[in-house]
C-alpha cells in the first residue's frame, strides 16, 4: 500500500515564505562549482524542508545551507536530499537535516516562529 505525502509525514510541516535559503556547498558526484544554484523554500520543520530549484539534485546529495528568517537570524545546516520530483518549473526536493546540537536550537526557534504565524 502506498502512503500519500500527508500520511507519510510524522511531523507537521509549515509553509515557509519568510525563510530565505542560500546554498553554501554541495557534496555530489557531479561538480557544479561554477553553476549558480537558486533555491526557494516550500515548507519547513526542525527535521527537514522542501525546496524548489532549477538544479536537478540527486537523491543522497549532501548540502550545506544557510537559512535566514524574517528577523534576520541565520543558521547553517547540513542536510541530504531524501526525495526529488520533476515539476513544471524545475524540481521539488525533500531535504532531511543531519542531527546537530549546534543548529538544533535555531531550527526549533524557526519552527516555533512559523507555527506562531500560522495561528496569529
Residue pairs with C-beta under 8 A, 6 or more apart in sequence:
11 45
11 46
11 47
12 45
13 43
13 44
13 45
13 49
13 50
14 43
14 44
14 45
14 111
14 114
14 115
14 117
14 118
15 42
15 43
15 114
15 118
16 41
16 42
16 43
16 44
16 49
16 114
17 41
18 69
18 70
18 113
18 114
18 117
19 41
19 44
19 49
19 67
19 68
19 69
19 70
19 110
19 114
20 41
20 67
20 68
21 39
21 40
21 41
21 51
21 65
21 66
21 67
21 68
22 39
22 65
22 66
22 68
23 37
23 39
23 63
23 64
23 65
24 64
24 65
24 66
24 76
25 63
25 64
26 32
26 37
26 57
26 61
26 62
26 63
26 64
27 61
27 62
27 63
28 57
28 58
28 61
28 62
29 58
30 58
32 55
35 55
37 53
37 54
37 55
38 53
38 54
39 51
39 52
39 53
39 65
40 51
40 52
40 53
41 49
41 50
41 51
41 52
42 49
42 50
42 51
42 52
42 92
43 49
43 50
44 50
44 110
44 111
44 114
45 111
46 97
46 104
46 107
46 108
46 110
46 111
47 96
47 97
48 79
48 82
48 94
48 95
48 96
48 97
49 79
49 94
49 95
49 97
50 92
50 93
50 94
50 95
51 92
51 93
51 95
52 87
52 89
52 90
52 91
52 92
52 93
53 90
53 91
53 93
54 89
54 90
54 91
55 90
55 91
56 84
56 91
57 63
57 81
57 84
57 91
57 93
58 81
58 84
59 81
59 82
59 83
59 84
60 80
60 81
61 80
61 81
62 78
62 79
62 80
63 78
63 79
63 80
63 81
63 95
64 76
64 77
64 78
65 76
65 77
65 78
65 79
65 95
66 74
66 75
66 76
66 77
67 74
67 75
67 76
67 77
67 106
67 110
68 74
69 110
69 113
70 113
71 113
73 106
73 109
73 110
75 103
75 106
75 107
75 110
76 103
77 97
77 98
77 100
77 103
77 107
78 97
78 98
78 100
79 95
79 96
79 97
79 98
80 95
80 96
80 98
81 93
81 94
81 95
82 94
82 95
82 96
83 93
83 94
84 91
84 92
84 93
84 94
85 91
85 92
85 93
97 103
97 107
